[in-house]
């Protein structure tokens, strides 16, 4: 899966409105309440707008990506579109970033 993601990453990063496009994997941090999953890939994507994200999902390279990935992903994927809250007090911590989060569980290799 990571190889497939890396194969489209350069093209995606060149798209209009793409600020950040990073495939990530869990690490064992020992921090509660984290539950590590070695078979989970999370995409951290930041886009200038929701319209830019929608346009990204319609591109031919993403259509090809989704077709190739369908046999690699177990049980589909989840999607969260998040927005930064700008009215937080100075002593509050924001743990989520204004990103498109796509958690994909990788089918373990046989």
Protein Blocks (a to p, Z undefined) as FASTA:
>chain_A
ZZmmmmmmmmmmmpghiabdcddddddehpacbdcdfkbccdddddfbfklmmmmmmpmk
lmmmmmmmmmmpghiaadddddddfkbcfkbccfbdcdddddddddddZZ
